[in-house]
Amino acid sequence: MKKPIYLEKIITIEGSGRMYKKRWFQALITTILIFILFWLLQHTQYVFAPVFKYVKAIAFPVIAAGVLYYISRPVVHALDRYKVPRWISIIFVFLLLIGVGFLIVRFIAPIAQEQFSRFYDNLPGMINEVEKLINLWQNNQSVIPEEFMSEIKSAQEQLTGSIKDVTLGFTDFLINTIAQVIQFLFLLILVPFFLFFMLKDGERMEPFITQFFEDKKAKSLRLLLSRIDHTLSSFIQGQLTVSVIVGILLFIGYVIIGLDYSLTLALFGMMTNVIPFAGPYLAVIPAILVALFQEPTMVLWVIIIMIIAQQIEGNFVSPNVMGKALSLHPLTIITLILAAGSIAGFLGLLFVIPFYAVVKTIINHFYTEALNSKEF
């Protein structure tokens, strides 16, 4: 017997209502809404331009204070276990940071500055010697086809031109960035204020956010915030520790073989190591260039030192410091670095990995919540 039309409509409405409660349907609607939001933002940029300018203005002090917060937070928590008042812990952290900065400025910065000045003065001569070697090799070879030689020569001219532009434009760059340096110093003054309130009220952020949600969702949100906090903490603290250890290993190795500008080259290696995967290759380039003109056989020792430092870092330091908190595949890291470098330049290289790690943590959290739910 055929069902009445009104019963079919009721069944259809009830079935549609059940579909609305499905997690996959909610995820689909959320994805569509996100794409619509990005489309609206793209076509209404003029409305949000003042907001973007404000965010850009405070981005540096907030990010810098956030990095210092994750670096200094273990010290505050250690003092909390001894019942030390929070304001005394914060004062101790600031004194510790000032002491570290004083040691760097007093003992490390003068040597590094002197070595960098000598390296910069000798750089044009090194470039000219490289050009002579390349020209000598081109004039005395007849094995490589002419098509390949034209490509090699074109790449050589582009590389040489880029290096000369950087070298010759360094003075102009310094002159044109005086205003930016003043702005940077002003923003740098704001960092201690942001850091103070992060250390003082950082633990209050989670209860403040979760108070607006019901118990079940508040519990899930607390877990999500805890996972994001763990991801950022693991990356920042781990990356800083790894970079410092790599810099120390490089400095010891360069001093042992007697490489010129050893401190400057080790500091450069320490700074580039914050760039995953590509950092070690960037760090070894100036060291090889210096070794080549100091003593050609020293190039082999520089490569050996870099390999040893990276093996120690990859097999002993990183697994024990970072653990498996990020769990990023090397192919994923390479892809992210190539994409971020093309889109956002150097800043993209610095922030793409933590950004991706946070996004991955959020997706994994909601996926796990969906699997544990009977509505999925």
N, C-alpha and C positions, 0 to 999 in steps of 0.2 A: 504494500500500500504506500502510495506516495505521500511524503510528509507535507504538511501545509507550508505555504510560503513563509509565514511569519516564524515558524520553527526553524526553517533553513536560515533565515536572517539572524536569528538569535544564536544558532550554532556557529555561523560565520563570524559574528562579532566576538563570541567567546573565544573562538580559535585565534582570531587576530589579537585579542587581548593577551592570550598566552604567549603569542609570538613576540609581543612587545617586551615581555619579561625575559626573553632569552638573552644571554650574555652576548652571543655572536651578533644578534640584531642591534643591541645597544652599542657594541663596538663599531659596527658598520655606520650607525647614525653619528657616533662621536667622530669617526674619521671624516665623514662627509662635512660635518660642522666645522672641523678643524681646517679643511681645505677651503671652505667658504670664508672662514675667518681670515686666512692668509690672503685670499683673493680681495677681500674688503680692505685689508691693511695695505695691499699693493696699490689699490686704486684710490685710497684716501690718505696717502702719506702726508699731504699738506695739513691734515687735521692733527696728526700725531707728531708733526715735526718738532714743536716745542718740547714734547715729552721725550722724544729721542735725544734732543740736545741736552736736556737735563740729565738723562740717564748716562749719556756719553761723558758729561762733565764729572759725574761722581763715580764713574766706573773704575778709574784707576785707584783712588783711595780705598774704595770698598773691596776690590779684588786684592790689593796689597795687604789690607788689614785682615782679610779672610785667610790669606796664606799664612801671615804671622799668627793668626788665631789658632790655626791647626798645628803650627809648629810649637807654639808656647802652651797650648792647652794641656799636654801631658804634665808639664811642670806644675800648673795650677792644680790639676787633679791629684798629683803626688803630694802637694802641700795640704790639700783637703783631707787626705787620709790621716794627717797629723793634727787635725782640728785647727789649722791655721786660718784666721779670718780671711775672707776673700779679698778684701781691699789690701791686706798685707801681701797676699800672693801676687796680686796684680802689680803692686809696687816692685816686688822682687823680680817679676818678669821684665818690667821696663828697665830696671837697673841691669839685668842680665843682658838684654838686647843692647843697651847703651855700651856696656862693657865689651861685648863682641864687636860692635861697630868701632869703638875706640881702638881695639887691637888691630882691626883690619886697616883703619886709616893710619895708625901709627907705625905699623911694622910691615904690612903687606903692600899697601897702596904705593908708597914711594919706590919700592923695588920694581913693582909691576909697571909703574909709570915710566921709570927710567929705561926698562927693557923694551917697553912698547915704543918709546921715542926712538931708540936706536933701530928697532925693527922697521919703523915707518921710514926713517931716513935711508935705510939700506934697501927698501922695497923697490924703488925704481931701478937700481943696479941689478937686483935679482931678476926683474922682468926683462931687462935688456939681455942678460945672459941666457935666459930661457929662449928668447927670440933668436939669438945667435945659434944656440944648439939646434933649434928646430930648422932654421935656414940651412945649417951645415948638413943636417940629416937629409933634408929635401934635395940638396944639390948633389949628394953622393949616393943616392939610391936610384935604382931602375927596376925594381921588382913590382912595386905597387902600380896598378893601372892608372892612367891619367884621370879617369872619372873619379876614382877614390881620392886621388891627390887633390883634385879641385875642391872636393867636399872637405877634406882635411884642412886645406889652406883657408877656406871660407870660415870654418869653425875657429881656426887659429886667429884670424883677423878679428872675428867677433869677440873672442875671449880677451885678446890683447887690448882691443878698444874699450871693452868694459872695465878692465883693470885700470887702464890709464884714466878713464873718466872718473872712476872712484878715487884714484890717487890725486888727480889734478883738482877735482872738485871738493876735496876734503875741507879746504879752507873756506870756500864759499858755503859749504854745508854748515860749518860752525857759526859763520856770521849770520846766516839766515835763521838759525834755530835759537838765537838768544832769547827771543820772546817765549818760545816753547819751553826753554829751560827755566825761565822765571815762573811760567805757569806750572811746570812740573814741581818746582820747589814749593810753590804755594799748595798744590795738591798733596805734596809729601807731608806738609804740616798737618793736614787733616787725618792722615793715617793713624797717629796715636789716639785721636779722639774716637775713631771708629773701633780701633782695637780695644780700647778701654771698655766701651759699652758691650762689645762682643764677649769679652772675658767676664764682665760683670753680670750680664743678663742673657747670655747665650742659651742657658738651660731653660729659660722662661719662654722661648719661642715656640717650642712644641706644645706645651699646655695652652698657650694663647691661641694657636691655630686649631687645635682639636676640640676646644670648648664649644665650637659652633656646630659640632656633628653629634649624632646619636652614638650610643656606646659602641655598637658593632663597627660602624664606619670610623669612629674615632680610634678604635683599637687598630684597625687596618692602616689608618693614616699614620699612627705612631710608629708602626712597624716599617712603613715605607720611609718615613723621615729618618728613622734609625739606620736603615740600609743605605740611604743616600749619604748620610753623615759618615758612615763607615767607609763607603767608597771614596769620598773626597779625602777623608783622613788618611786612608791607605795610600792614595796616589800622591798627595802633597808631601806627607812625612816620608814616605818611601822614596819618592823621586829625589827629594832634597838629600836624604842620607846616601842614596846610591851615587848621586852626582858628586858629593863631597868625597866619598871614598874613591871614586874613579879619578878625581882631580889629584888626590894625594898619591895614588899609585902612579899616575903619569909623572907627577913632579919627582918622585923618588927615582923612577926609571930614567927620566931625562937628566937628572943630576948625576946618576951613576955613569951614564955614557958621556957626560960632559957636553950636552947640547946647549947651544946658546939660547937665551931668552927662555930658559926652562920654566920659570915661574909664570910668565905671561902665557906661554903655550899650554901649561897645565891648567891655568884659570880659564883659558879659552875652551879647553876640552871639558872642563867641569860645567861651564855654562851651556855648551852645545849638547851636553848629555841629557839635558831636560827635554830635548826633541827625540822622541822614541825612534829607533831604527836608524834614522839618518844622522843623528848626532855624532856617533863615533866616526863616521866617514868625513863629516865636516871638520871634526877636531884634528884629524891626522893630516889634512892637506897642508896647513902652514908649517907643521912640524917637519913634514917631508921636504918642503921647499927650503927650510932653514938648514936641514941636514945635508941636502944636496949641495949647497954652496959652502957649508963648513967642511964637510968631508963626505964624498959620495958613498963610501962604504957604511956611513952612519945611517943611511936611509933604511937599510935592512934592520938595524937595531931599533929604529923608531917603529917600524912595522911590527917587529916582535913584541915590543913593549905595549903597543896598542892592543895586539891580539891577547897578550897575557892579561892585561887590565880588563878587557871585555869578557874573557873567559871567567875570570874571578867574579866579575860583576854578574854575569849571566847564570853561573852555576852555583854560586855560594851567597852573594850579597842579596840580589833581587828576590830569590825564592824565600829567604829568611826574613827579609825586611817587608816586602809587599805581600808575600804569600800568594794565595790564589784569589785575592779579593777582586781583581780586575778580570782575569781569565780571558784575555784578548789574544786571538790568533795572530801570528805574525803577518799573514796575508791581509787580515782586516786592518792592522796598523798601517801597512804600506798603502793600502787603498785610501784610508782616511787621510794620511799625510799628503798624498798626491792631490786629493780633492781639496783639502783645506788650504794647501799652499797655493793652489790655482785661484781659489775663491777669495781668501782672506789674507794671503801673504804670510809673513812671519808670525803674526799674532794667531793666525789659524793653526799653524804648526804647534804652538804652545798650548792652545786650549781645546783642540779637537779631541784629544784622547780623554781628558776628564769629562768633557761634555758628552761624548759617546758613552763613556762608562756610566754616567748618571742616567742617560736615556735608557741604556740597557737595563740598569737596575730597576727603573720604573716599569718597563715593559715586563721584565721577569716577575716583578711583584704582582702586577695585575693578572698575568697569565697563571701564576700559582694560585691566586685567589679564585680565578675562574675555574681551575681544575678542582679545587676543593669545594666549590659550590655545586649543589645539586641541580641548579638551574642551567648549567652549561650544556 
